[in-house]
Amino acid sequence: MNDRNELLAALDYLEHERGIDRVTLIDLISESLRSAARKAVQQTRELVVRFDDKTAQFKCWAKLTVTETVVDSAEEISLSEAQKNFPAIKSGEEIEWEVTPKNFGRIAAQAAKQVISQRLRQAEKRNICESFKDQLYQLVNGVVRHIDRNEIIIDFGQAEGALRFQDKIPGEEYQQGDHVTALLIEINADKPGPSLYVSRNHPDFVLRLFEREVTEISDGVVEIKGVAREAGYRSKIAVHTSQPRIDPVGACVGLRGNRVKTIVRELNGEKIDIVNWEPDIRKFVENALKPAKLSSIEVNEAQHVVKVKVPEDQLSLSIGKKGQNARLAAKLTGWKIDISKAEVQPSEAPQADYQELYRHAVEKISEVAGVAPAIAEILVQNGFNSLEVIVAGNPADIADLDGIGEELANQIVTAAKVQIEQ
């Protein structure tokens, strides 16, 4: 600040144009000047800095004890000196005495500039955050500016945001200039740091992607009833519609799978299972555990547990790799799911009959899908023991099996669909 007019003009501007309280601003500047004042003057007892509206200057005041003879100049003032301003003062009384150092105007100007600049940045940040408040838990798009040790800084146009490492999809890597779509999960208006925090591993990120890609969801015709996610690996979503002519799962998959493929690409290959939501928990659990076929379902309402029994050849399929299928099904339905092998009576499944069924399943799949018997055996051994199970399953699960891959998996599923439809 070069003179009093510049300081007053700045204070008026901040108060009337930016809505920053003048008194609060002056208090902040005064507080920041206290430490500088302590270094510049001897008096340290109850030292205060105040703003003089008449002169537009910050001045220092110290509380001193009036005494006949001064022993400690930092604590005392002589009676004769004090009576120049306070004629009626007596020895032993306390007064506030101005102790402003000669160069304090320059120090005050620097402090005022720093405080005003800081308050302007804070006001600007609050305004930016206010403009984003309606986008909380919505998708936002930005560009990677730089990468810190613990977070990725992203430019969202009006504001700067951060994608913390714990909010990334596992395995993702970013470079400066990369375009990023993420879910806005936190608006930081008052604390230090970026204005926005975003996430790509939050379950709602998948939900918002489906809203963006599937018009039936954004229009309210199809409703997402639940999302269960293990980011970077697999997600399950439950969908429902009250309109009988619409297939909610088909709407989400899209023509030739284009809609769900777009979402999978955004998620860097994360698998997605789309199932029909049902009000009957038995049917809902059955859908959530697909493509496994279940033998029986028992519901314990009191304990909120669903006990599921599956044939032996469906056990690994129902549980999934490292328990993932069962775990996600439990998250999706909100019920604890206990999966166990169904007991098989000898009369129900003699060994000879089992071998015959196994051989028949391998031959059927090999014939229809046009694959080698060894490939058909891999499918049967992993629970894909009929054309119906293959069609109901996730092609990505088939692609993951040894020796198959995505192209062959799509060929197998397409051939099975054609055979069933004939």
Summary of the structure (lengths in Angstrom):
residues: 422
radius of gyration: 36.3
end to end distance: 86.7
largest distance: 120.7
contacts: 1261
relative contact order: 0.06
helix: 45%
strand: 22%
